[in-house]
Amino acid sequence: MDQIPIAYRSLDPAVPEWLNKGDNAWQMTASALVSIQSMPGLVILYASIVKKKWAVNSAFMALYAFAAVLICWVLLCYRMAFGDELLPFWGKGAPALGQKYLIRRAIVPESRHRQEDGTYHVAEPFYPMATLVYFQFTFAAITMILLAGSVLGRMNIRAWMAFVPLWLVFSYTVGAFSLWGGGFLYHWGVIDYSGGYVIHLSSGIAGLTAAYWVGPRLKADRERFPPNNVLLMLAGAGLLWMGWSGFNGGAPYAANIDASLAILNTNVCAATSLLVWTSLDVVFFGKPSVIGAVQGMMTGLVCITPGAGLVQSWAAIVMGILSGSIPWVSMMVLHKKSALLQKVDDTLGAFHTHAVAGLLGGLLTGLLAEPELCELILPIKTRGAFYGGNGGVQFLKQIVAALFVIGWNVVSTTLILLAIRLFIPLRMPEDQLAIGDDAVHGEEAYALWGDGEKFDPTKHGWNTGANYAEDIAPSPYINGARGLTINL
């Protein structure tokens, strides 16, 4: 008799009746795509887009955050964001490590939503809690890494190591529970399909706040901060864009038609926004900027996120046009006229690409959310203001939720950094700021001649034998007074 593999036996305990292998496979795939956005996507992007002397430090901040968030997530924070209610905006923290907890059927959210007819809505995906715990971790991790973009090039690495778990506990979990995990904004009917508020608005506002308290980069770094590798920067940006299909496509918690629509809308909006941003660069500056194209791509991805599976595809184009132009104006025009924004050194402009674009997306979702699409995934009947009915109320809810997220992140980020400052300086010492990676980590991104190292044929030549110097006379342009020096 043919032997059936254990994984395919109908009565095998590893394949309970409620498990849908397709949904489970898609959700784990989406998790992998979002993970790749951070590690290696943003690690590569950050390491490449900064000045050469900060490449290692910027990459390490992202790498450390990814690892630290995962451990904090399973030890405490997942259930603070998606567990039983402690407060209207916070869940009861507990480990998500137990066997019985992780292999049972997932429930989202665990605090139930009361329907108009008195029944309760409980979303029960067809896969185990372990899948959901990891999927939601990937969102928490990328939020933390996006925040890091505001303080690259000067934050004390020890302060960053302390800041990551504290901000995760006291800021991220509050937004996640309030909007996704069954908190008061979720019950009120605020829409945040895949993190326009929970992830992007919070990281942009918290990043700007952190940049204020940490202080600016050195004057020389602020005045000239060229990317050290534009092509590698594009590789990181490409991983970010392609990974967004998992970011928004995984939001319905199933491999369903809404996931398909979300993926299409995500890419349509991103492409539109990139083209609009690039066109504005050409019109006003005379040439297209590759960095500008990446920023336009990112604002499009961020803007569509709160409504990716809830708006029609023509609306995704509208959102792309606005996300390619409004953040462009805020970054290129308003930033230069604002005394506050000029004072605060937001290294990568996360305020514009994430806070402004995330807020814009949340408000546009309140206008353009299509009623029939909302019924595919939302627990209560919802529509955007464009479709009449109670849509105007929905738009007001989106505004109130944005104000809550902004206020909470300003206050919590400030208190966390002030507490850390009592024990650890938030800013690197001046000597480290001047030198960069070598002073902070004892490592440099590129082994290039000219960084204090001269070409030595006994070490660097193709023939490094002991008799090399005796066999071949060294060129006077190598070790003599005219030694090779390249200042990069």
Secondary structure as UniProt FT lines:
FT   HELIX           6..8
FT   TURN            10..11
FT   TURN            13..14
FT   TURN            17..18
FT   HELIX           21..36
FT   HELIX           37..42
FT   HELIX           43..49
FT   HELIX           52..54
FT   HELIX           55..72
FT   HELIX           73..77
FT   HELIX           78..82
FT   STRAND          85..87
FT   TURN            88..89
FT   STRAND          90..91
FT   HELIX           99..103
FT   STRAND          108..114
FT   TURN            116..117
FT   STRAND          120..123
FT   HELIX           129..148
FT   TURN            149..150
FT   TURN            152..154
FT   HELIX           157..167
FT   HELIX           168..172
FT   HELIX           173..179
FT   HELIX           184..188
FT   HELIX           196..201
FT   HELIX           202..214
FT   HELIX           219..223
FT   HELIX           230..249
FT   TURN            250..252
FT   HELIX           257..285
FT   HELIX           290..304
FT   HELIX           305..307
FT   TURN            308..310
FT   HELIX           313..329
FT   HELIX           330..334
FT   HELIX           335..337
FT   HELIX           339..343
FT   TURN            347..348
FT   HELIX           351..356
FT   HELIX           357..368
FT   HELIX           371..375
FT   TURN            376..377
FT   HELIX           385..387
FT   TURN            389..390
FT   HELIX           391..421
FT   TURN            422..423
FT   HELIX           430..435
FT   HELIX           437..441
FT   TURN            449..450
FT   HELIX           457..460
FT   TURN            466..467
FT   HELIX           468..471
FT   TURN            476..478
FT   TURN            481..482
//
